[in-house]
Amino acid sequence: MSELSLDSPAVSKDPLAAFGFRIGLAFCCLGLMIGLALWLTPYDPAEADFLDRLTPPNAEHCFGTDHLGRDIGTRLMHGMVWSLGLSLIIATVGLIVGTIVGLAAARAGRVGDFALMRMTDSFFAFPELVAAVAFAGLFGPSTTNLVIALSIVSWMKFTRLARSLAHGLDERDFVVQARLNGLPPGLILWRHILPNVIPSLLVLWTNTWSRTILAVSGLSFLGFGVQPPTAEWGAMLLDGKPYMQSAPHVMIFPGLAVLISVLTINLVGDRLRDLVAATDMR
């Protein structure tokens, strides 16, 4: 009996599954690094030290201090939890809600499909930032209102994509065979449609996550999002705006944090898109 090698097709891994494992591992490592950094830092992100204001980067404060003497490095780490965490929650809510509505529209018949998609189209009339600013104007600026406002306008693209992909899979051989075997529509949707829709939706999810980071930081910079003294990258940019010329490091490092995060997530999304395209061509 011949032995199977690791390069044998019988034990070859699905590239999407391998990529997902690597991303999950990267998330675990990132969470561990953030937790370790927050535990090891000797500084409180909200504690002011007026004798050490606007200090440039040095051996004691690697990223310097802000206008209240707070350590910028510590605030960047805490800000990562808020900026990345809030945007991750918003993008995930959009993914879940949009997928449910899109698949429901694909299975609701002509009248139900028309009603659900016209409702979806109506939400496209409200741009994300405008809707969030209006929501904050009605109910007051806060982190909760920021999450609610951006979540309300984050699901429509997922709905359109999920519906389109579900309609495209209806005539595939494995779906037709499952229907001929008498499987109920809900089971077909769960076993055959959803697993084939998820990879493409995850590509859109990475793009939505990166855009939401910009939206969260931008709204906080405008004063409509996370409120002081919470350490959030957009709020840190707002705090450093008056000192842009005298102490540019106060704005440079939060801006770089936003830039690097968005660029990294977009690169991950591009790689995932290529893998999905390669899998569809096989």
Secondary structure, 3 states (H helix, E strand, C coil): CCCCCCCCHHHCCCHHHHHHHHHHHHHHHHHHHHHHHHHHCCCCCCCCCHHHCCCCCCCCCCCCECCCCCEHHHHHHHHHHHHHHHHHHHHHHHHHHHHHHHHHHHHCHHHHHHHHHHHHHHHCCCCHHHHHHHHHHHHCCCHHHHHHHHHHCCCHHHHHHHHHHHHHHCCCHHHHHHHHCCCCHHHHHHHHHHHHHHHHHHHHHHHHHHHHHHHHHHHHHHCCCCCCCCCCHHHHHHHHHHHCCCCCHHHHHHHHHHHHHHHHHHHHHHHHHHHHHHHHHC
